Every structure is written in structure tokens, then in C-alpha cells.
Amino acid sequence: MNITSFVVYCFIVTFTPGPTNIVILSTVHNSGTKKAMEYTYGATIAFGLLLAISAMLNNILVTIIPKILIVMQIIGSFYVLYLAYQVYKSNEGNYNYKGNAGPF
């Protein structure tokens, strides 16, 4: 995993406006700075845990996906063939095409 990309992602996500920042501003306005700081500490810890867990799961997926790639390709191929068969056997007589051009 490229650590530079991960750090840039963490920095951008941390400081962009989102629901957490809006809730913090609302909490400051309604309940004061002390309550807002408690919420901010909790949100920061939760975000750090989220990033750590996602990094661990990403590393697990990097090791698992090459092992199951051929199985995924076979299942995907059968699914595409199934969809093609469904299109092939669909009844063309159910469409109410009147030959009029649409609004576009």
C-alpha cells in the first residue's frame, strides 16, 4: 500500500466539511465549547479507528483476492452468460412501440 496516498487521503477527509463538522458547529452554538470538544475528541478517535480497521482489511484483501480471482472470474462469466440468455429469451412482443419520436 502506498503510504503517501493514504496520508493525503486522511488529511483531506479530516478537514473537508461534512456531517461531523456541522454537528460540532451546532454543538458549540447550542451547548458550548466544552461539550463540543468532547464530541470532537470522540469523533477523532472514531475516525482513527475507522482508518486503522480499513487499512487492516485492505491488507487482508490484497492477500486474499489473488487466491480467489479465478473463481470470481468464472462466476462473473457464468453470470454474464445468464444475463445474455435472459435477453435472448425475452419476448419482443411485449413492447408498445408506436413509432413516434420521443421528446428528445
N, C-alpha and C positions, 0 to 999 in steps of 0.2 A: 504494500500500500504506500502511495506517495504521501509522506507526512506533510509536505508543503501544501498540497491541495487540501488536506484535512484541516490544517491550521487556518488557512484562508477561509475555508467554509465555516469553521467555528467562529471566527472573528466576524464575518458578515452576518451570520444568523444571530449572533448575540446582540448586535447593535442595530439591526433593522427594526422598524416599528412593527409591532404585532400585537396580538391579544394580551400578552404578558405586560408589555409596556403600557398599554391602555389601562389595564387593571391597576397597575402600580400608580399611574397618574390619578386615577379615580380614588384609590385608597388614600393617597396623600391629601386629596381635596376633601374627602369625607371623614377620614379617621385620624389623620395626622401623619407626621413623618415616622414616628416610632413603629406604628403598625405597618406602614409601607416598607420600612427596612426589613421587618420580619418576613414579609411576603417576598421581598427581593432576595433575601438570603435563601429562602426555601426554593424559589424559582431557579436560582443559580445552581444550587445543589442538585435539583431535579434535572436541569439541563445537562450538567456534568455527568450525572449517572446515565442519562439517555445517550449521550455521545460515547461514553465508555462501553455501554452494552451494545450499541450499534457497531462500534469498531470490532468488538469481540465476535459478534455474529457475522460481520463481513469477513473476518479472517477464517471463520468456520466454513462459510460458503465458498471461499476461494479454494479450500482443500476438498470440499465435497463435490462441487459442480463438475470438475473434470472426470470424476469417477462415475457420475450418473448421466453424463452428457449424451452418450449413445442411446440410453433408454429414453431420455427426453426427446431426442430426435425421432426415434421410432414411434413413440406415442404421438408426437406432433404430426408425423407423416400420415399415420392412420386417421387422425382427426381431420386433416385436410382432405383426405380421400373420402371420408364420411360426408363432409360438407359438400364435396363435389357430387357425390351420389345423390344427396338430398336435392341439390339444384337440378340434377339431371332428371330425377323422377317427379319433380314438381309439375303440377298441371298448369299449362299455359292458358286454359280456357277460363280461369277464374278472374282474369283482369278485365276491368271495364274501360278499355281504351276506346275513346270516341274519335280519335284522330284530330282533336282540337289542340291547338298550341296552348301551352300553359302561360302564366303571367310573365315569365322571364323570357 
